[in-house]
């Protein structure tokens, strides 16, 4: 389960989950020292299909829907 700063559990509604997942992706990219990750995020950000795929990956990879 992923944790967030506003409490021990992710938001409970679907939109909250999606927003939290996207914010996690943005923060990870921003905090990364890896230029490839930063470049990948810049390329993916304006691409709605890629954004959806990244959010889905994060949600499914970390049991986000539980």
Protein Blocks (a to p, Z undefined) as FASTA:
>chain_A
ZZdfkbcbdcfbfklmmmmmmmmmmmmmmmpcbfklmmmmmmmmmmmklmmmmmmmmmmm
nommZZ
